Amino acid sequence: MRVVWMREFGGPEVLVPGEAPDPVAGDGQVVVEVAFANITFVETQLRAGGPGPFRPELPIVPGNGVGGVISAVGPGVDPDLAGQRVVTSTGGSGGYAERVAVDAAAVFPVPEGLALDAAVALLADGRTATGLIHATGVRPGDRVLVEAAAGGVGGLLVQLAKAAGASVVGAAGGPAKVAQVQGADVVVDYLRPDWTSTAGEVDVVFDGVGGAIGTAASGLLRRGGRMAIYGLASGSWAEVSEVDAAARDVTLVRSLGGPEDMRTFTKSALTEAAEGRLTPVIGRRFPLAQASEAHAAMQSRTTVGKTLLVP
């Protein structure tokens, strides 16, 4: 089968099309014919050798989220799963490929009426956004700041916060990204020096950027506010003192829960999308062989919403 290999850390050019043996469904596993593979910003950081959830042993086929149709089932798996549309994580690698073998327990059926590409776009971003809304307890009357509001997670956070009854300040970097923010009550450009005064005080901050932007955003929180620190698109975490936060009665959220919580958040996101209440933005699709171009586009900050690979 066709795959994308990463044999060294570095720029997008280290992602090289190649081949690998077709996977076989082992005990408790299924094989999924991949129709779409999602790309996360964390994967671009991992490829570059930067901070991430783990540092893999090379060579690897990157990618941790795919969607497609189950083509084979292994021993101990319900044969009726064959032919079902599903989305699934791959365990950290292996997703930039035409086929994957995964545990049957890891797949999520795609609800009727939900397009497969939309379901893949929601696999990582939907569970993250849903978990963040839950963890911060967004409620009617809250004023919420969403950083990177034109991105995959940010765009979903805007929708979910509005559905919870909050007013939303969407923050993005640069005029082009600001123009792509949808659904927010106020939109600010966090590359402008006066952006915090334009944004004003808020009850909740969703910090997916980190660095100076996240640190500045923390200063906008009212007493008793909540700040979810979940990303470092800038390359570093926001510097927010636990002591200072406690003195201001600010709750810092750094975890969304365990595996079962994440499964619950994933199912919720897929259901909300199937019922028309949550819509992921898919900015660009790239052929599998152009994974390096997809990573380059994401790093240049020219993409909006979710970027997908199409085997």
Order of alpha helices (4+ residues) and beta strands (2+ residues): beta-beta-beta-alpha-beta-beta-beta-beta-alpha-beta-alpha-beta-alpha-beta-alpha-beta-alpha-beta-alpha-beta-alpha-beta-alpha-beta
